[in-house]
Amino acid sequence: MDFQFSEEHERVRETVRRFSATVLAPLVQEAEEREHLPREVWRQWAELGLLGVRYPVADGGSGFDKVADCIVREETSRVCQAFAAAWSAHTHVGLWPIWRAGTEEQKERFFRPGLRGERISGLALSEPDVGSDVRNLQTRAQRAPGGWRLSGSKLYITNAPFADQLLVAARTQAGPAPEAISLFIVALPNPAVRIDKLKKEGIRASDTGMVYIEDAFVPDDCLLGGREGTYPLILETLSENRVGVAANCLGMAQAAFEAARAFARERKVRGQPIARFQAIAHRLADMAAEIEAMRWLVYYGAWRVDQGTIDLATSSKVKLMASEAVVRISESAIRIHGGAGIMREYPVGRIHRDALVYTIAEGTAEIQRNIIARSLEL
């Protein structure tokens, strides 16, 4: 066993850390207040090769692995989770299925421009009446001359308000069978697709939308892979992405810890820094220990992805533990700050709001426990 990152991984970390500190950090306050990310960030990510970090060079990517992908997520999330969430929705759930199963024409039209930051993507999966229970989604696709007609609605779709394309999951057959659900690439704008921006408490700067689809025509060449029944690809995408969002949680936890430690060193009570009081020191010690456990669980999950051995239960374990740990850690950071912890000039309140998102998004904590329990042969 080797717990060392490679020199290549460390170079990726240094690049992302420098970019996040010099380019992203100055944008955070305005982005949070406007609840919108500047579009030029995608071009800048692309110039550094970060949109294609884990895709092959032959396909326009940077040729790295899932460990590198998680490093990008961790370092971006240390500065602002909203940037990492938008990046993830684009470069993984919005593009990965196209790379994995798309036709060559679909890759040329939608995937490669996505890696160049020219087209922003997202995955339209959750629905108003169907969240984690994907197999019961209600959006329907009916055959039409030259293509399909899609009707339905999607809720909480990251990047939707300014996306150039959405992967839309729709039912192409009746019944709960996996082959009844397919993915379509819907180019935007589309006159039959309306997108309303939602206002959120967490990851505020990450644009999220409600998508209304009313008899939208999608040509045959935009049925992903030119075939129906791509539901298993959705599960594969989500399974890998749960390891990814666990890395987002790791980055947030590290940021919360660093902010709390710095505050505890500076804040004085009775003439000495509060970090010297045992109650505060013990809380910081617990945070540090939990982050260390998070780190190696996350990168174990990433290693399993790279080995081709990741499974639903393992990715659920990684996501469950990381998402619940960051909530505890960010709450501890607020408590260490005291009254300052709920002031917007300090980052810990924002981090905590953002952390709470991941006990719900990418499959709720309860769904993760269901998946893990099924693997136990109870």
C-alpha positions as CSV (number, residue, x, y, z in Angstrom):
1,M,0.0,0.0,0.0
2,D,1.2,3.5,-0.9
3,F,-0.3,6.6,0.7
4,Q,1.8,9.1,-1.2
5,F,0.5,11.3,-3.9
6,S,2.6,11.2,-7.1
7,E,4.6,14.2,-8.2
8,E,2.1,14.7,-11.0
9,H,-0.7,14.8,-8.5
10,E,1.1,17.3,-6.4
11,R,1.6,19.5,-9.5
12,V,-2.1,19.4,-10.1
13,R,-2.8,20.4,-6.5
14,E,-0.4,23.3,-6.7
15,T,-1.9,24.5,-10.0
16,V,-5.5,24.4,-8.7
17,R,-4.5,25.9,-5.3
18,R,-2.8,28.8,-6.9
19,F,-5.6,29.4,-9.4
20,S,-8.3,29.2,-6.7
21,A,-6.4,31.6,-4.5
22,T,-5.6,34.2,-7.1
23,V,-8.5,34.0,-9.5
24,L,-11.5,32.4,-7.7
25,A,-11.1,33.8,-4.2
26,P,-11.5,37.5,-5.3
27,L,-14.8,36.5,-7.0
28,V,-16.4,34.7,-4.1
29,Q,-18.2,37.6,-2.3
30,E,-19.7,39.1,-5.4
31,A,-20.7,35.7,-6.8
32,E,-22.4,34.8,-3.5
33,E,-24.3,38.1,-3.4
34,R,-25.4,37.8,-7.1
35,E,-26.0,34.1,-6.8
36,H,-24.3,33.6,-10.1
37,L,-20.9,32.5,-11.4
38,P,-19.1,34.5,-14.1
39,R,-19.0,32.5,-17.3
40,E,-15.4,33.3,-18.1
41,V,-14.3,31.0,-15.3
42,W,-15.1,28.0,-17.5
43,R,-12.7,29.3,-20.2
44,Q,-10.0,29.8,-17.6
45,W,-10.5,26.3,-16.2
46,A,-10.3,25.0,-19.7
47,E,-7.0,26.8,-20.4
48,L,-5.5,25.0,-17.4
49,G,-6.9,21.7,-18.6
50,L,-9.1,21.3,-15.5
51,L,-12.3,20.7,-17.3
52,G,-10.9,17.6,-18.9
53,V,-8.7,16.5,-16.0
54,R,-9.7,12.8,-16.1
55,Y,-10.4,12.4,-19.8
56,P,-7.9,10.9,-22.2
57,V,-5.7,13.2,-24.2
58,A,-7.0,11.6,-27.4
59,D,-10.4,12.9,-26.6
60,G,-9.3,16.4,-25.7
61,G,-8.7,15.8,-22.0
62,S,-5.7,16.1,-19.8
63,G,-5.1,12.4,-19.3
64,F,-5.2,12.3,-15.5
65,D,-7.2,10.0,-13.2
66,K,-9.9,10.1,-10.5
67,V,-7.4,11.0,-7.8
68,A,-6.5,14.1,-9.8
69,D,-10.2,14.8,-10.2
70,C,-10.6,14.7,-6.5
71,I,-7.6,16.9,-5.9
72,V,-9.2,19.6,-8.2
73,R,-12.5,19.3,-6.2
74,E,-10.8,19.5,-2.8
75,E,-8.7,22.5,-3.6
76,T,-11.5,24.4,-5.4
77,S,-13.9,23.6,-2.5
78,R,-11.4,25.1,0.0
79,V,-12.1,28.5,-1.6
80,C,-15.8,28.2,-2.4
81,Q,-18.0,25.2,-2.8
82,A,-20.3,26.9,-5.4
83,F,-17.5,27.0,-7.9
84,A,-16.7,23.3,-7.3
85,A,-20.4,22.3,-7.6
86,A,-20.8,24.1,-10.9
87,W,-17.5,22.6,-12.1
88,S,-18.6,19.1,-11.1
89,A,-22.1,19.4,-12.7
90,H,-20.4,20.3,-15.9
91,T,-17.3,18.2,-16.2
92,H,-18.6,15.1,-14.7
93,V,-22.4,14.5,-14.6
94,G,-22.9,16.8,-17.6
95,L,-20.1,15.4,-19.8
96,W,-19.0,12.0,-18.5
97,P,-22.1,10.1,-19.9
98,I,-21.4,11.7,-23.4
99,W,-17.8,10.6,-23.3
100,R,-18.8,7.2,-21.9
101,A,-21.6,6.3,-24.3
102,G,-22.0,9.1,-26.9
103,T,-21.5,8.6,-30.6
104,E,-18.5,10.2,-32.2
105,E,-20.7,12.9,-33.7
106,Q,-22.1,13.6,-30.2
107,K,-18.6,13.8,-28.7
108,E,-17.5,16.2,-31.4
109,R,-20.6,18.4,-31.1
110,F,-21.2,18.4,-27.3
111,F,-18.3,16.8,-25.4
112,R,-15.1,18.4,-26.8
113,P,-16.6,21.9,-26.8
114,G,-17.5,21.2,-23.2
115,L,-13.8,20.5,-22.4
116,R,-12.9,23.7,-24.1
117,G,-15.3,25.7,-21.9
118,E,-17.3,26.7,-25.0
119,R,-20.5,24.8,-24.0
120,I,-21.6,24.5,-20.4
121,S,-23.5,21.3,-19.5
122,G,-25.6,19.8,-16.8
123,L,-27.7,16.7,-15.9
124,A,-31.4,17.1,-15.6
125,L,-32.4,14.1,-13.5
126,S,-34.4,15.0,-10.3
127,E,-38.0,15.9,-10.6
128,P,-40.6,17.7,-8.4
129,D,-42.2,14.4,-7.4
130,V,-39.2,12.1,-7.9
131,G,-35.9,12.9,-6.2
132,S,-33.6,9.9,-5.4
133,D,-36.1,7.4,-6.8
134,V,-34.8,7.8,-10.3
135,R,-36.6,4.7,-11.7
136,N,-40.0,6.3,-11.2
137,L,-39.2,9.5,-13.0
138,Q,-42.2,11.0,-15.0
139,T,-40.6,12.9,-17.8
140,R,-41.6,11.2,-21.0
141,A,-40.1,10.9,-24.5
142,Q,-42.4,9.8,-27.4
143,R,-41.2,9.0,-30.9
144,A,-41.9,11.6,-33.6
145,P,-40.8,11.8,-37.2
146,G,-37.0,12.3,-37.1
147,G,-36.7,12.3,-33.4
148,W,-38.5,12.5,-30.1
149,R,-40.9,14.7,-28.2
150,L,-40.0,15.3,-24.5
151,S,-42.4,16.5,-21.8
152,G,-42.0,16.9,-18.1
153,S,-40.2,18.9,-15.5
154,K,-36.9,18.8,-13.6
155,L,-36.0,20.3,-10.3
156,Y,-32.7,21.5,-8.6
157,I,-30.7,21.3,-11.8
158,T,-27.2,22.7,-11.4
159,N,-26.0,25.0,-14.2
160,A,-29.4,24.9,-15.9
161,P,-30.0,28.7,-15.9
162,F,-27.1,29.3,-18.3
163,A,-26.3,25.9,-19.7
164,D,-25.8,25.4,-23.4
165,Q,-26.9,21.8,-23.2
166,L,-28.6,19.5,-20.7
167,L,-28.5,15.7,-20.5
168,V,-32.2,14.9,-19.8
169,A,-33.3,11.6,-18.4
170,A,-36.7,10.6,-19.8
171,R,-38.9,7.5,-19.9
172,T,-39.0,6.0,-23.4
173,Q,-41.1,3.0,-22.3
174,A,-43.7,2.3,-19.7
175,G,-42.9,0.4,-16.5
176,P,-40.1,0.4,-14.0
177,A,-37.6,-1.7,-16.0
178,P,-34.1,0.0,-16.3
179,E,-34.3,-0.2,-20.1
180,A,-37.3,2.1,-20.0
181,I,-35.2,5.2,-19.2
182,S,-32.9,6.9,-21.7
183,L,-30.8,10.0,-21.8
184,F,-31.2,12.8,-24.4
185,I,-28.8,15.7,-25.1
186,V,-31.0,18.8,-25.3
187,A,-29.3,21.8,-26.9
188,L,-30.3,25.2,-25.4
189,P,-32.0,27.5,-25.9
190,N,-35.0,25.5,-27.0
191,P,-38.4,27.2,-27.4
192,A,-40.1,24.4,-25.7
193,V,-37.8,24.4,-22.6
194,R,-38.3,27.1,-19.9
195,I,-35.8,27.4,-17.1
196,D,-36.5,29.4,-13.9
197,K,-33.6,30.2,-11.6
198,L,-34.0,29.0,-8.0
199,K,-32.7,30.9,-4.9
200,K,-30.9,28.7,-2.4
201,E,-29.5,28.9,1.1
202,G,-26.5,26.7,0.3
203,I,-24.0,26.9,-2.6
204,R,-25.7,30.2,-3.5
205,A,-23.4,31.2,-6.3
206,S,-24.0,28.0,-8.2
207,D,-26.8,28.6,-10.6
208,T,-29.6,26.1,-10.1
209,G,-32.9,25.9,-12.0
210,M,-36.3,24.4,-12.4
211,V,-36.7,23.1,-16.0
212,Y,-40.1,22.9,-17.7
213,I,-40.2,20.8,-20.9
214,E,-43.3,21.0,-23.0
215,D,-43.4,18.9,-26.1
216,A,-39.7,19.7,-26.9
217,F,-38.5,18.2,-30.1
218,V,-35.1,16.4,-29.9
219,P,-33.7,14.9,-33.1
220,D,-32.6,11.3,-33.3
221,D,-29.0,12.2,-33.3
222,C,-29.4,13.6,-29.8
223,L,-30.5,10.3,-28.2
224,L,-27.4,9.5,-26.2
225,G,-25.4,6.8,-27.9
226,G,-28.2,6.4,-30.5
227,R,-29.9,3.9,-28.2
228,E,-32.6,3.6,-25.6
229,G,-32.1,2.1,-22.1
230,T,-29.2,4.1,-20.8
231,Y,-30.5,4.0,-17.2
232,P,-27.5,1.9,-16.0
233,L,-25.2,4.7,-17.2
234,I,-27.0,7.1,-14.9
235,L,-26.2,4.9,-11.9
236,E,-22.6,4.5,-13.0
237,T,-22.3,8.3,-13.3
238,L,-23.8,8.9,-9.9
239,S,-21.8,6.2,-8.2
240,E,-18.5,7.7,-9.4
241,N,-19.7,11.3,-8.7
242,R,-20.5,10.4,-5.0
243,V,-16.7,9.9,-4.5
244,G,-16.2,13.2,-6.2
245,V,-18.6,15.2,-4.0
246,A,-17.0,13.5,-1.0
247,A,-13.8,15.3,-2.1
248,N,-15.8,18.5,-2.2
249,C,-16.8,17.8,1.4
250,L,-13.1,17.3,2.3
251,G,-12.2,20.6,0.8
252,M,-14.9,22.4,2.8
253,A,-13.9,20.6,6.0
254,Q,-10.3,21.7,5.6
255,A,-11.3,25.3,4.9
256,A,-13.6,25.3,8.0
257,F,-10.8,23.9,10.1
258,E,-8.2,26.4,8.9
259,A,-10.5,29.3,9.5
260,A,-11.3,28.1,13.0
261,R,-7.7,27.5,13.9
262,A,-6.7,30.9,12.7
263,F,-9.5,32.6,14.6
264,A,-8.6,30.6,17.8
265,R,-5.0,31.7,17.5
266,E,-6.0,35.4,17.2
267,R,-9.0,35.7,19.4
268,K,-7.9,36.5,23.0
269,V,-9.9,36.1,26.2
270,R,-8.3,37.0,29.5
271,G,-5.1,37.9,27.8
272,Q,-4.5,34.6,25.9
273,P,-5.6,33.1,22.6
274,I,-8.7,30.9,23.0
275,A,-6.7,28.1,21.2
276,R,-5.0,27.6,24.5
277,F,-8.2,26.8,26.3
278,Q,-8.7,23.0,26.5
279,A,-12.3,23.1,25.3
280,I,-11.3,24.9,22.1
281,A,-8.1,22.8,21.6
282,H,-10.0,19.6,22.0
283,R,-12.6,20.7,19.5
284,L,-9.9,21.5,17.0
285,A,-8.2,18.2,17.7
286,D,-11.4,16.3,16.9
287,M,-11.8,18.3,13.7
288,A,-8.2,17.5,12.6
289,A,-8.6,13.8,13.3
290,E,-11.9,13.6,11.5
291,I,-10.5,15.4,8.4
292,E,-7.6,13.0,8.3
293,A,-10.0,10.0,8.3
294,M,-12.1,11.7,5.6
295,R,-9.0,12.3,3.4
296,W,-8.0,8.7,3.2
297,L,-11.5,7.4,2.8
298,V,-12.1,9.8,-0.1
299,Y,-8.8,9.0,-1.8
300,Y,-9.4,5.3,-1.2
301,G,-12.7,5.7,-3.1
302,A,-10.8,7.6,-5.9
303,W,-8.2,4.8,-6.1
304,R,-11.0,2.2,-6.4
305,V,-12.5,4.2,-9.3
306,D,-9.1,4.2,-11.0
307,Q,-8.8,0.5,-10.4
308,G,-12.2,-0.2,-11.9
309,T,-13.4,-1.8,-8.7
310,I,-15.7,0.8,-7.3
311,D,-19.2,-0.4,-6.4
312,L,-22.4,1.4,-5.3
313,A,-22.0,0.4,-1.6
314,T,-18.4,1.7,-1.4
315,S,-19.2,5.0,-3.1
316,S,-22.2,5.4,-0.8
317,K,-20.0,4.8,2.3
318,V,-17.5,7.4,1.1
319,K,-20.2,10.0,0.3
320,L,-22.2,9.3,3.5
321,M,-19.2,9.6,5.9
322,A,-17.8,12.7,4.2
323,S,-21.0,14.6,3.9
324,E,-22.0,14.1,7.5
325,A,-18.4,14.7,8.8
326,V,-18.2,18.1,7.1
327,V,-21.5,19.2,8.7
328,R,-20.1,18.4,12.1
329,I,-16.7,20.0,11.4
330,S,-18.2,23.2,9.9
331,E,-20.6,23.5,12.9
332,S,-17.7,23.2,15.3
333,A,-15.9,26.0,13.3
334,I,-18.9,28.2,13.9
335,R,-19.0,27.4,17.6
336,I,-15.3,28.3,17.9
337,H,-16.0,31.6,16.2
338,G,-18.8,32.4,18.6
339,G,-20.9,35.3,17.5
340,A,-18.4,36.0,14.7
341,G,-19.4,32.6,13.2
342,I,-22.7,33.9,12.0
343,M,-21.3,37.1,10.5
344,R,-20.8,37.1,6.7
345,E,-17.4,38.6,6.9
346,Y,-16.2,35.2,8.1
347,P,-16.4,32.1,5.8
348,V,-17.6,29.5,8.3
349,G,-21.3,30.3,8.1
350,R,-21.2,29.9,4.3
351,I,-19.2,26.7,4.5
352,H,-21.8,25.2,6.9
353,R,-24.7,26.2,4.6
354,D,-22.9,24.7,1.7
355,A,-22.0,21.5,3.6
356,L,-25.6,20.8,4.5
357,V,-26.4,20.6,0.8
358,Y,-24.4,17.3,0.4
359,T,-26.5,15.5,3.1
360,I,-29.2,15.8,0.4
361,A,-27.7,16.3,-3.0
362,E,-26.3,13.4,-5.0
363,G,-28.5,11.1,-3.1
364,T,-29.7,11.8,0.5
365,A,-27.9,10.3,3.5
366,E,-30.9,8.0,3.9
367,I,-30.5,6.7,0.4
368,Q,-26.8,6.1,1.0
369,R,-27.7,4.1,4.1
370,N,-30.3,2.1,2.1
371,I,-27.6,1.2,-0.6
372,I,-25.1,0.2,2.1
373,A,-27.7,-1.9,4.0
374,R,-28.6,-3.8,0.9
375,S,-24.9,-4.8,0.5
376,L,-24.9,-6.3,3.9
377,E,-27.1,-9.3,3.1
378,L,-29.2,-8.6,6.1
